[in-house]
Amino acid sequence: MIELNDLLAKADLDPSRVLVMRHRPTERALREALPTMAAERHPVYNAYQCQHSARTENALSKASHLASFIGHEAGKAMFVGVYEVAGWTRIDRAQYERIPEMETLASLGCRGPTWERSPMWFDLRVLPLLAEFKGRLVVEWPGIERAWWRWAERNRFLVRTIHEESRLVRAMPAWNDLVLDWSEINLLPESWRRALSQWRGVYYIFDTVRKLGYVGSASGDENLLGRWQNYAASGHGGNRLLRQCEPNHFVFSILERVSPDMDAAEVVAVESQWKRRLHTRAPFGLNDN
């Protein structure tokens, strides 16, 4: 059976100097977004793996290369890429907060350093080596899953599957099964964004803490995508009662899709019907009209 070390050797990499990481964040939103980041927002994905605890820092600083994987299933790991460990530097809080990708990671629950010390920030440079296996190669993760990094030479990573196509971007569910957290809207796969930009209709926002709902409609520029991106940017989309809520408690879904050539006034009429049926007008909900 083929092993990861066989592939590393064929790529002229010394397994004794390759650290293998299996990323599986404990934060649910971050864990679910990680495959899409690896596929389509690589700077954010790479920023996630550039800072670690002291013990991991010690190991990574001795490696020449990092083989990066995502823990998408129990006992398995999906390949993302090979990175050269080009160096590292100590950073302070101010430097950390100036890294552009940190805002996105923080919105997904990434806690970052404890600042009891100045952490290392690694310069990880993705290489073309084994790039044809990105999102396709799945290996067994040996031993306990809590040990999320291993030296390649000291372990056997058996190749379980090589998919025909990348599995990093998951298939979009049917429109009436789509439920998104607020933090996910800016991290949607491109194929999902294209679909939402073509759909117009009536949507529902539910505040999971206050247990109140809001009904809105989208028929303008970029349709549902454009409207939801407005909420992602502002947190409230200009709505008075939504301003009183914490947007990270919002979940979004689609109540009804309408014809792409339906007149805007008709779309608003459908929206009004849903407000009445779901009782989302104040004080029972978050609609103020």
Beta strands, then each sheet from edge to edge (+ up, - down):
strand 1: 18-23
strand 2: 65-73
strand 3: 76-90
strand 4: 120-126
strand 5: 137-140
strand 6: 149-151
strand 7: 159-162
strand 8: 179-181
strand 9: 200-207
strand 10: 212-218
strand 11: 250-258
sheet 1: 4+ 3- 2+ 1+ 6-
sheet 2: 4+ 3- 5+ 7-
sheet 3: 8+ 11- 9+ 10-
end
